[in-house]
């Protein structure tokens, strides 16, 4: 057969049968979501999940995490240690089987683990496959230390026995493979610390530590924290609501088992107008909700409605109470442990087990009935809050209908200030939300009219963190954003849902001045997106433009700099006589400069806005944009080194 015939043939030999570790390396995103920064951190979570599973089984109470100087990560626990004896079927050590076989592990043995976060059993072997180097050390129950090392998932030598020990547990050190993670190999201390803090709240009684050996504090000690919770979700809610004013005397909480499903719930009402529900299944954050969240809402609404009707406080109300009204100003965390969780999608973000709905609903109903009966003053305060929410919702309905009427899809036309693009395919279109008419005018001149639209925003938009819903929908700038994007808000009964099916742009770019005011406006817009258009952020459609801070010139030569370090490097290269222009606003650039530096897809830098941790994002937004000043001041002081302060 000729070479040409071979190329054109399609037979059995053309089918690639990728097995195990090879398939993980070929299709890593199937296992860890992506190969960017999020996937990089997911490797750590997979290893930690193994230790947490040991704790859930009652065999571990301490987990230590180190970020090493070379950006490798070490995770150690004091559990039973991965078994090292010979696996009957595979003929090699069980440690080697666990580390190199996809689908191997104790997670599928219900006698070993009743519940587990690592549903698919790919955890540590997946990490091994995607690491340039991994070393597993077992402090075994037989009193000896065993270890084995791997390169890109392949064993370097058989499991070897080292010295004697009185310690127990497993230690895994791995360095991600730069052939897989080409975007970045650098771990974020804050991202890992947030997840470990979350795990300590979700699994009370466990001590979790993190130490960053790359960075030292003012005392010359490695950056680090220890997390330990004695009250679990109750402490978690207090932590999340630390920047909000509580409406009732204490956090309402319960922990128990319904229909063989362990259920833990904690909730509190505050004076805000936002609903903040966070749900977990076997320690996995289910940001899309699912049956456990449906059960919580059903139990909450039924029980509070029953109490409010019996109290007579609703007698003079001329309209019905909806489910949304019972959840305004509510912060709640729902955590369930399920033996055979059924998730919708590989990313495990929505629980599908139907039996969980009734279990959570019953648990919440019993918890609330007892609390309302024992705390009549708090019960009255909650019902009054619900009545105010219902009254405001009716006011918001008119404002919302005004937004709907003005959206392009309902025939109302586009905002007058919007300079639209000619392209009709949303995937190819982008809109810039620009601070001020002056910068908006420059952006209109500099843009590519084919695919770039410009929407100037006047001044600082409303701080939605402190505004009632009808005030949000009445705000002209916010109405313009809704109308320009073409998105619609859900029905009156489900006002928080956003319909993205008619979204007109798949890149929504916030473009503000590179100064303090510009940063504040960006934060206000992001707060609005997080509270009212969260689906837009989760879909990856929101970006922040990064205009340069400096223009360095010498004669005919000129270069832009986005930070002080870049400026200094350029000045050194240009030598004596170079001049610096500091851009305090977008309006100081001409149209050509703005295009070259900030809008041209070939040269610009856009920062995509993502939500890695929903609870942490909720806490940060409430702190930065809420009423409490001391936490905000402390945050600014701690992060001042990252801020640009104008002279």
Buried (B, 14 or more C-beta within 10 A) or exposed (E): EEEEEEEEEEEEEEEEEEEBBBBBBEEBEEBBBEBBBEBBBBBBBBBBBBBBBBBBBEBBBBBBBBBBEEBBBBBBBBBBBBBBEEBEEEEBBBBBBBBBBBEBBBBEEEEBBEBBBBBBBBBBBBBBBBBBBBBBBBBBEEEBBBBBBBEBBEBEEEBEEEEEBEEBBBBBBBBBBEEBBEEEBEBBBEBBBBBBBBBBBBBBEBBBBBBBBBEEEEEEEBBBBEBBBEBBBBBBBBBBBEBBEBBBEEBBBBBBEBEEBBBBBBBBBBEBBBBBBBBBBBBBBBBBBBBBBBBBBBBBBBBBBBBBEEBEBBEEEEEEBBBBBBBBBBBBBBBBBBBEBBBEEEEBBBBEBEBBBBBBBBBBBBBBBEBBEEBEEBBBBBBEBBBBBBBBBEBBBEBBBEBBEBBBBBEBEBBEBBBBBEBEEBEEBBBBBBBBBBBBBBBBBBBBEEBBBBBBBEEBBBBBBBBBBBBBBBBEBBBBBBBBBBBBBEEBEEBBEBEBEBBBBBBBBBBBBBBEBBBBBBBBBBBBBBBBBBBBBBEEBBBBBBBBBBBBBBEEEBBBBBEEEBBEEBBEEBEEEBEEBBBBBBBBBEBEBBBBBBBEEEEBEBEEBEEBBBBBBBBBBBBBBBEEEEBBEEBEEEEEEEEEEEE
